[in-house]
């Protein structure tokens, strides 16, 4: 899982990397913060998939666990969702 997140962050330019990394940190520290814009990905088979708005159309895809959302990848407007679904066979 961490490899997928690391790879997707590496593909982002510096302008996108910094806020995405900050969002991963914020998500792990306090996923219940009202400042976070978290949405369920309704069309996916796994109802635990979430899209977290980083800024503009940059999204962080996370899988909700019992403890907190687990970041999976970062991409522009959920373009990476299909790839995440294939990796996790969801």
C-alpha positions as CSV (number, residue, x, y, z in Angstrom):
1,X,0.0,0.0,0.0
2,X,2.7,2.5,0.9
3,X,4.4,1.8,-2.4
4,X,1.4,2.8,-4.3
5,X,1.1,6.1,-2.4
6,X,4.9,6.7,-2.7
7,X,4.8,6.1,-6.5
8,X,1.8,8.4,-7.0
9,X,3.4,11.2,-5.0
10,X,6.6,10.7,-7.0
11,X,4.7,11.3,-10.2
12,X,3.3,14.7,-8.9
13,X,5.3,17.8,-9.4
14,X,6.6,19.8,-6.4
15,X,3.5,22.1,-6.6
16,X,1.2,19.1,-6.0
17,X,3.5,17.0,-3.8
18,X,3.8,19.3,-0.8
19,X,0.0,19.8,-0.2
20,X,-0.6,16.1,-0.8
21,X,2.0,15.1,1.8
22,X,0.6,17.6,4.2
23,X,-2.9,16.1,3.7
24,X,-1.6,12.6,4.4
25,X,-0.2,13.9,7.7
26,X,-3.4,15.7,8.5
27,X,-5.5,12.7,7.7
28,X,-3.4,10.5,10.0
29,X,-3.4,13.0,12.9
30,X,-7.1,13.9,12.9
31,X,-9.3,12.3,10.2
32,X,-12.4,13.7,11.9
33,X,-11.4,17.3,11.4
34,X,-14.3,19.3,9.9
35,X,-11.7,21.1,7.7
36,X,-11.1,17.9,5.7
37,X,-13.3,17.4,2.7
38,X,-13.9,13.6,2.6
39,X,-16.3,11.9,0.3
40,X,-17.4,8.3,-0.1
41,X,-16.7,6.9,-3.6
42,X,-20.3,5.7,-4.3
43,X,-19.7,3.8,-7.5
44,X,-17.0,1.5,-6.1
45,X,-17.8,-1.9,-4.7
46,X,-15.9,-1.3,-1.6
47,X,-17.9,1.3,0.5
48,X,-14.7,2.1,2.5
49,X,-13.0,4.0,-0.3
50,X,-12.8,7.7,0.2
51,X,-11.7,10.7,-1.8
52,X,-10.1,13.5,0.2
53,X,-9.8,16.9,-1.5
54,X,-6.3,18.3,-1.2
55,X,-6.8,21.4,-3.3
56,X,-8.4,22.2,-6.7
57,X,-8.9,18.9,-8.4
58,X,-6.0,17.1,-6.6
59,X,-7.4,14.2,-4.6
60,X,-6.0,11.7,-2.1
61,X,-7.7,8.3,-2.4
62,X,-7.9,6.5,1.0
63,X,-9.3,3.3,2.3
64,X,-11.2,3.7,5.6
65,X,-10.0,1.2,8.3
66,X,-11.3,0.8,11.8
67,X,-8.6,3.1,13.1
68,X,-8.4,5.8,10.4
69,X,-8.4,6.3,6.7
70,X,-5.3,4.7,5.1
71,X,-4.0,6.9,2.2
72,X,-3.5,4.9,-1.0
73,X,-2.6,7.4,-3.8
74,X,-2.8,11.0,-4.9
75,X,-3.9,12.1,-8.3
76,X,-6.0,14.8,-10.1
77,X,-9.7,14.2,-9.6
78,X,-9.7,10.5,-8.8
79,X,-7.9,9.5,-12.0
80,X,-6.1,6.9,-10.0
81,X,-9.2,5.3,-8.5
82,X,-9.4,2.5,-11.2
83,X,-5.8,1.6,-10.6
84,X,-6.3,1.4,-6.8
85,X,-9.3,-0.8,-7.3
86,X,-7.3,-3.2,-9.5
87,X,-4.4,-3.4,-7.1
88,X,-6.7,-4.2,-4.2
89,X,-9.1,-6.2,-6.3
90,X,-12.1,-4.2,-5.1
